[in-house]
Amino acid sequence: MTYIIAAVVVLGLLIFVHELGHFLFAKLFGVGVEKFSLGFGPKIIGKKYGETEYLLSAFPLGGYVKMVGENPDTELSDFDLSRSFMGKPPLQRIAIVAAGPIFNLLFAALLFIVVYMIGVPAATTRIGEVVAGKPAAAAGVQVKDLVRSVNGRQVSRWEEFAAIIADSKGAPLEITVERQGALRTFTIKPETREGQNLFGEKIVYPVIGVVSASEMVTDRYPPFQAVIKGCQQTWKLIGLTFLSIVKMIERVVPLDSVGGPIMIAKMAGEQAAAGGVNFLAFMALLSINLGVLNLLPVPILDGGHLFFYFWELLFRKPVTVRAREIAQQVGLALLIGLMVLAFYNDIIRYVVNKG
């Protein structure tokens, strides 16, 4: 039950943020909004304020904002024509459609800013293991040494230390450690090791043969630094999400890694149980995924609509109704296929294999 509640909170909030983007920009440009719905399908509850009916619908895996004149074939009165979506210039329609996924990305950045202000766990540079026969052991590095600098650059977190080694390309490193209150400096030439990157591809990378002691501290940042860190993390994950999609198309990332609502519910419950910071970070990651996926140029998604409106802006004429219909059918088939794959993977992962 906890998992279900956590999933409903996460998905409900992310869908609300997404649709709020469409809604606010529609209002900004004077487009009439008939319905604002969280969920699809039959109405559960609804209330009308002004011209807009606000709904909670039966199927919570999405939502929609129904605007006046979205369908170019709809006959409208002169009054409705002046406030119809399709009656607006292409740039305004682009802004309205793009606002949904962009709000998701901005919301992710906001969540990460809050996370960095609350505090994130980080490992110090304390060494917990020195692998026998490796460069660090040969140089004289010992367990419990605290790495203070590398090539004159001060380090205090294991992530920084590991990044410098990874970027060294095997060049000798001058590593200064603190041992029993005294500083000792070693010159260590990394050796190379074969392994796999995040996407399972084979890579060769430098190592010196040390393992973190997992001595954890909490890093808290003042608001200005938290804004910078939050935006940097969001931008990094946006790039990683796009790259993951490319790797999936290239079949580097297996299709069985795609997850559906069961996986989201399980992960949401686990992160909620792990604490507020984990839950907020998970929500931010999911918000980035939602934003990026909706920007893909796939008909029926926001990115598909953006493609049509950019086409109209470039060629000074809208895409034909027939071309739009065919594209929507292809997009719907792709979306249904993706949903079937996600549900299938969930069933195999959590029902058959009881993962």
ZADRENKE-230499 format. One record per residue (C-alpha): residue number from 0; x, y, z; residue in one letter. Coordinates in steps of 0.25 Angstrom, whole numbers, plus 5000, padded with zeros to 4 digits. Example, Ala and Ser with C-alpha at 12.3 -4.5 7.8 and 13.67 -1.06 7.14 Angstrom:
2
(0,(5049,4982,5031),"a")
(1,(5055,4996,5029),"s")
***
This chain:
355
(0,(5000,5000,5000),"m")
(1,(5012,5009,5003),"t")
(2,(5017,5007,4989),"y")
(3,(5004,5010,4983),"i")
(4,(5002,5023,4991),"i")
(5,(5016,5028,4988),"a")
(6,(5014,5025,4973),"a")
(7,(5001,5032,4972),"v")
(8,(5007,5044,4979),"v")
(9,(5019,5044,4970),"v")
(10,(5011,5042,4957),"l")
(11,(5000,5051,4961),"g")
(12,(5010,5063,4964),"l")
(13,(5018,5061,4952),"l")
(14,(5005,5060,4943),"i")
(15,(5000,5073,4950),"f")
(16,(5013,5081,4947),"v")
(17,(5013,5076,4933),"h")
(18,(4998,5080,4930),"e")
(19,(5000,5093,4938),"l")
(20,(5011,5097,4928),"g")
(21,(5001,5095,4916),"h")
(22,(4990,5102,4924),"f")
(23,(4997,5115,4928),"l")
(24,(5003,5117,4915),"f")
(25,(4990,5115,4908),"a")
(26,(4984,5126,4918),"k")
(27,(4996,5135,4915),"l")
(28,(4993,5135,4900),"f")
(29,(4978,5136,4902),"g")
(30,(4974,5122,4898),"v")
(31,(4961,5117,4904),"g")
(32,(4963,5104,4913),"v")
(33,(4951,5095,4914),"e")
(34,(4956,5084,4923),"k")
(35,(4968,5082,4932),"f")
(36,(4969,5067,4935),"s")
(37,(4978,5058,4944),"l")
(38,(4977,5045,4938),"g")
(39,(4969,5040,4925),"f")
(40,(4956,5033,4923),"g")
(41,(4943,5034,4931),"p")
(42,(4942,5046,4941),"k")
(43,(4943,5042,4956),"i")
(44,(4940,5056,4961),"i")
(45,(4940,5070,4955),"g")
(46,(4937,5084,4957),"k")
(47,(4935,5096,4948),"k")
(48,(4942,5109,4951),"y")
(49,(4939,5120,4940),"g")
(50,(4940,5113,4926),"e")
(51,(4949,5102,4931),"t")
(52,(4945,5089,4937),"e")
(53,(4956,5083,4946),"y")
(54,(4955,5068,4946),"l")
(55,(4961,5055,4953),"l")
(56,(4959,5044,4943),"s")
(57,(4959,5029,4945),"a")
(58,(4973,5025,4939),"f")
(59,(4984,5032,4946),"p")
(60,(4995,5030,4935),"l")
(61,(4994,5044,4929),"g")
(62,(4986,5056,4928),"g")
(63,(4981,5066,4918),"y")
(64,(4977,5081,4916),"v")
(65,(4966,5082,4906),"k")
(66,(4967,5096,4899),"m")
(67,(4957,5103,4890),"v")
(68,(4960,5100,4875),"g")
(69,(4971,5089,4877),"e")
(70,(4965,5081,4866),"n")
(71,(4967,5089,4853),"p")
(72,(4954,5083,4847),"d")
(73,(4945,5088,4858),"t")
(74,(4935,5099,4853),"e")
(75,(4936,5111,4863),"l")
(76,(4928,5124,4865),"s")
(77,(4936,5137,4863),"d")
(78,(4937,5138,4878),"f")
(79,(4943,5125,4880),"d")
(80,(4952,5126,4867),"l")
(81,(4959,5138,4874),"s")
(82,(4963,5130,4886),"r")
(83,(4965,5117,4879),"s")
(84,(4978,5109,4880),"f")
(85,(4979,5107,4865),"m")
(86,(4976,5122,4863),"g")
(87,(4989,5126,4869),"k")
(88,(5002,5128,4862),"p")
(89,(5011,5116,4861),"p")
(90,(5021,5122,4871),"l")
(91,(5010,5123,4882),"q")
(92,(5005,5109,4879),"r")
(93,(5020,5104,4880),"i")
(94,(5021,5111,4894),"a")
(95,(5008,5105,4899),"i")
(96,(5012,5091,4895),"v")
(97,(5027,5092,4900),"a")
(98,(5022,5098,4913),"a")
(99,(5018,5084,4918),"g")
(100,(5031,5077,4917),"p")
(101,(5039,5089,4920),"i")
(102,(5031,5091,4933),"f")
(103,(5035,5076,4937),"n")
(104,(5050,5080,4935),"l")
(105,(5049,5093,4943),"l")
(106,(5042,5085,4954),"f")
(107,(5053,5075,4954),"a")
(108,(5063,5086,4956),"a")
(109,(5055,5092,4967),"l")
(110,(5054,5078,4974),"l")
(111,(5070,5077,4973),"f")
(112,(5072,5091,4978),"i")
(113,(5063,5087,4990),"v")
(114,(5071,5074,4992),"v")
(115,(5085,5081,4992),"y")
(116,(5079,5091,5002),"m")
(117,(5074,5080,5011),"i")
(118,(5087,5072,5009),"g")
(119,(5093,5060,5001),"v")
(120,(5101,5049,5006),"p")
(121,(5116,5048,5001),"a")
(122,(5127,5039,5004),"a")
(123,(5140,5045,5009),"t")
(124,(5154,5042,5003),"t")
(125,(5157,5032,5014),"r")
(126,(5163,5019,5008),"i")
(127,(5156,5006,5013),"g")
(128,(5164,4996,5005),"e")
(129,(5177,4996,4997),"v")
(130,(5178,4985,4987),"v")
(131,(5190,4976,4988),"a")
(132,(5199,4977,4976),"g")
(133,(5193,4990,4970),"k")
(134,(5200,5003,4968),"p")
(135,(5195,5010,4981),"a")
(136,(5200,4998,4990),"a")
(137,(5213,4998,4983),"a")
(138,(5215,5013,4986),"a")
(139,(5212,5011,5001),"g")
(140,(5198,5016,5002),"v")
(141,(5191,5009,5014),"q")
(142,(5177,5007,5019),"v")
(143,(5171,5019,5027),"k")
(144,(5179,5029,5019),"d")
(145,(5171,5041,5016),"l")
(146,(5174,5047,5002),"v")
(147,(5176,5062,5003),"r")
(148,(5181,5066,4989),"s")
(149,(5184,5060,4975),"v")
(150,(5194,5068,4967),"n")
(151,(5193,5080,4976),"g")
(152,(5178,5080,4975),"r")
(153,(5171,5079,4988),"q")
(154,(5160,5068,4989),"v")
(155,(5151,5065,5001),"s")
(156,(5141,5055,4994),"r")
(157,(5143,5042,4988),"w")
(158,(5135,5046,4975),"e")
(159,(5145,5057,4973),"e")
(160,(5157,5047,4975),"f")
(161,(5151,5037,4966),"a")
(162,(5148,5047,4955),"a")
(163,(5163,5052,4955),"i")
(164,(5168,5037,4954),"i")
(165,(5158,5035,4942),"a")
(166,(5162,5047,4935),"d")
(167,(5177,5044,4937),"s")
(168,(5178,5035,4925),"k")
(169,(5189,5027,4932),"g")
(170,(5198,5039,4934),"a")
(171,(5206,5039,4948),"p")
(172,(5198,5045,4959),"l")
(173,(5204,5052,4971),"e")
(174,(5195,5048,4983),"i")
(175,(5196,5054,4997),"t")
(176,(5190,5047,5008),"v")
(177,(5188,5050,5023),"e")
(178,(5193,5038,5032),"r")
(179,(5192,5040,5047),"q")
(180,(5193,5055,5046),"g")
(181,(5205,5056,5036),"a")
(182,(5204,5058,5021),"l")
(183,(5211,5048,5012),"r")
(184,(5212,5049,4997),"t")
(185,(5213,5038,4987),"f")
(186,(5215,5038,4972),"t")
(187,(5206,5027,4966),"i")
(188,(5205,5023,4952),"k")
(189,(5191,5017,4949),"p")
(190,(5189,5004,4942),"e")
(191,(5178,5001,4932),"t")
(192,(5166,4992,4935),"r")
(193,(5155,4987,4926),"e")
(194,(5141,4989,4930),"g")
(195,(5127,4993,4926),"q")
(196,(5121,5007,4926),"n")
(197,(5107,5011,4930),"l")
(198,(5101,5005,4917),"f")
(199,(5109,4992,4918),"g")
(200,(5119,4996,4907),"e")
(201,(5133,4991,4909),"k")
(202,(5143,5002,4913),"i")
(203,(5157,5003,4918),"v")
(204,(5160,5012,4930),"y")
(205,(5171,5016,4939),"p")
(206,(5171,5011,4954),"v")
(207,(5181,5011,4965),"i")
(208,(5175,5000,4974),"g")
(209,(5168,5007,4985),"v")
(210,(5154,5005,4991),"v")
(211,(5146,5016,4998),"s")
(212,(5144,5014,5013),"a")
(213,(5130,5019,5011),"s")
(214,(5132,5029,5022),"e")
(215,(5120,5038,5020),"m")
(216,(5117,5052,5022),"v")
(217,(5105,5061,5019),"t")
(218,(5108,5073,5009),"d")
(219,(5098,5085,5011),"r")
(220,(5099,5097,5001),"y")
(221,(5094,5111,5003),"p")
(222,(5083,5115,4994),"p")
(223,(5092,5121,4983),"f")
(224,(5101,5109,4982),"q")
(225,(5089,5100,4983),"a")
(226,(5083,5107,4970),"v")
(227,(5096,5105,4963),"i")
(228,(5097,5090,4967),"k")
(229,(5083,5087,4965),"g")
(230,(5083,5093,4950),"c")
(231,(5096,5085,4947),"q")
(232,(5090,5072,4952),"q")
(233,(5078,5074,4944),"t")
(234,(5085,5078,4931),"w")
(235,(5094,5066,4934),"k")
(236,(5083,5056,4935),"l")
(237,(5075,5062,4923),"i")
(238,(5088,5059,4914),"g")
(239,(5089,5045,4921),"l")
(240,(5074,5042,4918),"t")
(241,(5075,5046,4903),"f")
(242,(5088,5037,4902),"l")
(243,(5080,5026,4909),"s")
(244,(5069,5027,4898),"i")
(245,(5080,5027,4887),"v")
(246,(5087,5015,4893),"k")
(247,(5073,5008,4894),"m")
(248,(5071,5010,4879),"i")
(249,(5085,5005,4876),"e")
(250,(5081,4993,4885),"r")
(251,(5093,4995,4894),"v")
(252,(5083,4997,4905),"v")
(253,(5074,4984,4905),"p")
(254,(5059,4986,4904),"l")
(255,(5056,4978,4916),"d")
(256,(5062,4990,4924),"s")
(257,(5049,4998,4921),"v")
(258,(5040,4999,4933),"g")
(259,(5025,5002,4935),"g")
(260,(5016,5006,4946),"p")
(261,(5019,4994,4955),"i")
(262,(5034,4998,4955),"m")
(263,(5031,5012,4957),"i")
(264,(5022,5009,4969),"a")
(265,(5033,4999,4975),"k")
(266,(5044,5010,4973),"m")
(267,(5035,5021,4979),"a")
(268,(5032,5013,4991),"g")
(269,(5047,5009,4993),"e")
(270,(5051,5023,4992),"q")
(271,(5040,5028,5001),"a")
(272,(5044,5018,5011),"a")
(273,(5059,5023,5010),"a")
(274,(5056,5037,5013),"g")
(275,(5051,5050,5008),"g")
(276,(5064,5054,5001),"v")
(277,(5064,5041,4993),"n")
(278,(5049,5042,4990),"f")
(279,(5051,5056,4985),"l")
(280,(5063,5052,4976),"a")
(281,(5055,5041,4970),"f")
(282,(5044,5050,4967),"m")
(283,(5053,5059,4960),"a")
(284,(5059,5048,4952),"l")
(285,(5045,5043,4948),"l")
(286,(5041,5058,4944),"s")
(287,(5053,5059,4935),"i")
(288,(5050,5046,4928),"n")
(289,(5035,5051,4926),"l")
(290,(5040,5064,4921),"g")
(291,(5050,5058,4911),"v")
(292,(5041,5047,4906),"l")
(293,(5030,5057,4903),"n")
(294,(5040,5065,4895),"l")
(295,(5043,5054,4886),"l")
(296,(5038,5056,4871),"p")
(297,(5028,5045,4872),"v")
(298,(5014,5048,4868),"p")
(299,(5003,5048,4879),"i")
(300,(5014,5053,4889),"l")
(301,(5017,5068,4891),"d")
(302,(5030,5066,4882),"g")
(303,(5021,5061,4871),"g")
(304,(5012,5074,4871),"h")
(305,(5024,5083,4872),"l")
(306,(5030,5076,4860),"f")
(307,(5017,5080,4852),"f")
(308,(5017,5094,4857),"y")
(309,(5032,5096,4854),"f")
(310,(5029,5091,4840),"w")
(311,(5017,5101,4839),"e")
(312,(5027,5112,4844),"l")
(313,(5037,5108,4834),"l")
(314,(5029,5105,4821),"f")
(315,(5018,5116,4824),"r")
(316,(5007,5105,4823),"k")
(317,(5001,5095,4832),"p")
(318,(5003,5080,4831),"v")
(319,(4992,5074,4823),"t")
(320,(4981,5067,4831),"v")
(321,(4983,5054,4824),"r")
(322,(4998,5054,4828),"a")
(323,(4995,5058,4842),"r")
(324,(4985,5046,4843),"e")
(325,(4995,5036,4838),"i")
(326,(5006,5042,4847),"a")
(327,(4996,5041,4859),"q")
(328,(4993,5027,4856),"q")
(329,(5008,5023,4855),"v")
(330,(5010,5030,4868),"g")
(331,(4999,5024,4875),"l")
(332,(5004,5010,4871),"a")
(333,(5018,5013,4876),"l")
(334,(5012,5018,4889),"l")
(335,(5004,5006,4891),"i")
(336,(5015,4997,4887),"g")
(337,(5024,5004,4898),"l")
(338,(5013,5002,4908),"m")
(339,(5011,4987,4905),"v")
(340,(5027,4986,4906),"l")
(341,(5027,4993,4920),"a")
(342,(5016,4985,4925),"f")
(343,(5022,4972,4920),"y")
(344,(5035,4975,4926),"n")
(345,(5028,4978,4939),"d")
(346,(5021,4965,4940),"i")
(347,(5033,4957,4936),"i")
(348,(5042,4965,4946),"r")
(349,(5032,4965,4958),"y")
(350,(5022,4954,4956),"v")
(351,(5029,4943,4949),"v")
(352,(5043,4945,4954),"n")
(353,(5038,4952,4967),"k")
(354,(5049,4963,4966),"g")
***
